[in-house]
Amino acid sequence: MNRNLLIAGAFAALAAATGAAGLINLNTGAPVGAGPVTIGFAEGYDAAAMTRLNAVQDRGELDSVERKAREALYVAPYATAARLRLAHVDLLRNGRLTQNGLREFERSYDLVPIDPDVGAWRIRFGLETWSMQSPRARQAVYAEAEALRPLHSHENDVDAALRSIQDPAGRLSAALWLNSWKRN
């Protein structure tokens, strides 16, 4: 009986150690596991992509950011931030959104139409690239802004995003939205 208890305890300790390793790697995006089986966390991969994107010195580093964002999407295809990171990389790499960047931006709305975690950033990005966006993507940006703005926790973020737009077409749309919402 004591031997069985000892074996069960050893398995429990192994499981706890494996879980701890997973938590440690959560924020680094590193795969967790032994042998050919790995368990990854999309948030960790995307956090690594965001960190690299914020430190990009040259276009060659964008490959690393793109790779981490794609790893996040492999683990979690609904990872909105990773899709947006791919669109952002596309914009930085090409000076405009190509079909790939536009597709990733639209797909982020297809999968998660209103995302409180990245909504303000996505609204800002959509408006800064407004003249490149399809009518469908523009409608999605407006719908997200309209849905998030009334929420007390997001009103300031959405308003700040709308007031920060530099793209002339996006700035005009943002001003019209703010004006129409003020009257309601």
N, C-alpha and C positions, 0 to 999 in steps of 0.2 A: 504494500500500500504506500509506504514512504517513497519507494522507488518511482511509482507512477506519479506521485505528487511532485517529485523532483524533476521528472521529465516534463510534466505539464508546466512547471515553473520555468524551465529552460525555454520552452516554446513561447511562453508569455513574454519572457525577457527579449527573445529574438524579435517577436512581433513589435514590442515597444521600441526597440532600437531601430527597426526598419521604419516605423512611423516617425520617429524623431528625425531620422535622416531625411525623410520626405519633407518635414516641416522646415528643416534647415535649408533645403534646396528650393523651397517655395519661392523665395524672393530672388533667387539667382537665375532661375530658369534652367538649372542643370537637371538632367534626367536622373531619376532615382530608380534603383533596381539592381539586379544582379544578372549577369549573362545577357542573353538576347531580349529579356523582358525588361522594359523600362516604363516607368510611370512619370509623366511630365505634368506640369501645371501651366495652363495657358497664361495665367497672370504673371508667373515668374518669367516666362519667355518674353511676354510683352513688356514687362518692366525692364528687362535687359535691353529690349529694342528701343524703348523710350530713352533709357539712359544713354545709349549709344547715339541716338538721333540728336539728343540735346548737346552732344559733344562732337558732332561731325565737323571735321576740319577740312576734309576734301571729299570729293564724290566717290572715291574708292571705299570709304567707310560706309557708304549707303548700302553696299552689298551685305555687310554684316547685319545692319538694321533690318534689311529685307528678309534675310535668312531667319532671324529670330522671330519676326512677325509671322513668317510662314510656318515656323515650328509651333507657334502659339495656335495658329489656325488648324494645324494638323491635330493638335490635342483637343481643341475646342472650336469647331467651325463657326460658332455663334459669337466669337470674341470680337465685339464691335471695335474696340480700341485697336486690335491688331489689323483689322481691315482698314481702318482710318490711317494707321501707320503706313500701310502699303500705298495708299493714295497720297499721303504726304511725301513719302520717298519718291514716288513717281513725279510729283510736282517739283521737288528739289532737283531731281536728276535731269529733268527735261525743260525746266523753266515754265512748264504748263502741264495741265493734266492730259495725258494720252488716253486712248480708249481703255487701257488697263486701269489707270487711276480712276477714271470715271466709273468703270464697272465696279471697282471695289467700293467706291463711295456709295453708289446706288445699292449695292448688295448689303451694305451696312444697314440701310434703311429697310430693305426687304426682310432681313432677318430680325432686326430689333428696331421698330419704327420710332419708339420713344425710349431713350436711354438716359436716365438721370445721371449716370456716372460720367458720361462723356458728351452729354447733350450740348452744353454750352460751347465746348471746343468744336463739335461737329457743326453746329449752327454757324460759328465764326468761319470755319474752313469753307463751308458751303457758300457763304456770302462773299468771302474773299475770292472765290473762283466762280462767282455767279454767272458771268458771261459764258463760261465753258459748260455749265451744267445743263442737263436736259430739263424740259418742262416738268417731267415726273420727279426728278431730283429736287427741283425748286419747290414743288408742292410739298415734298416730304420735309424739307428744311423748314418751310413755313409752319406746317402742321406740328412739328416738334417744338418750335419756338412758341407757338400758340398754346400748346399743351403744358409745357414746362413753366412758362412765365407766371401763370397764376399761383403756382405752388410757392408758398412763402420761402421755402428753403432754396429755391432756384431763381426767384425774380431778379435779384441783384446780379447774378451770374449771366442770365439771359440778356438783361438790359445792358450790362457792361459789354457783352459780346456784340450786341447790335450797335452800340455807340462807338466801337473800336474799328469798324470796317473801313478799310482804305480803298478797296476796289470801287470805282464810281458806280457801277451798276448795282453792286451789292449794297453800297451805302444808301443809294436811293431807295431800294426795297426795304432796308432796315428802317429808314426814316419814316417811310409810309406805314410800316407795321406799327412802329411806336406811336405815331400820330393817331392811327385808327384805334389802337387799344386804349389810348388816353381818353378818347371820347366815350368808350363803352363803360 
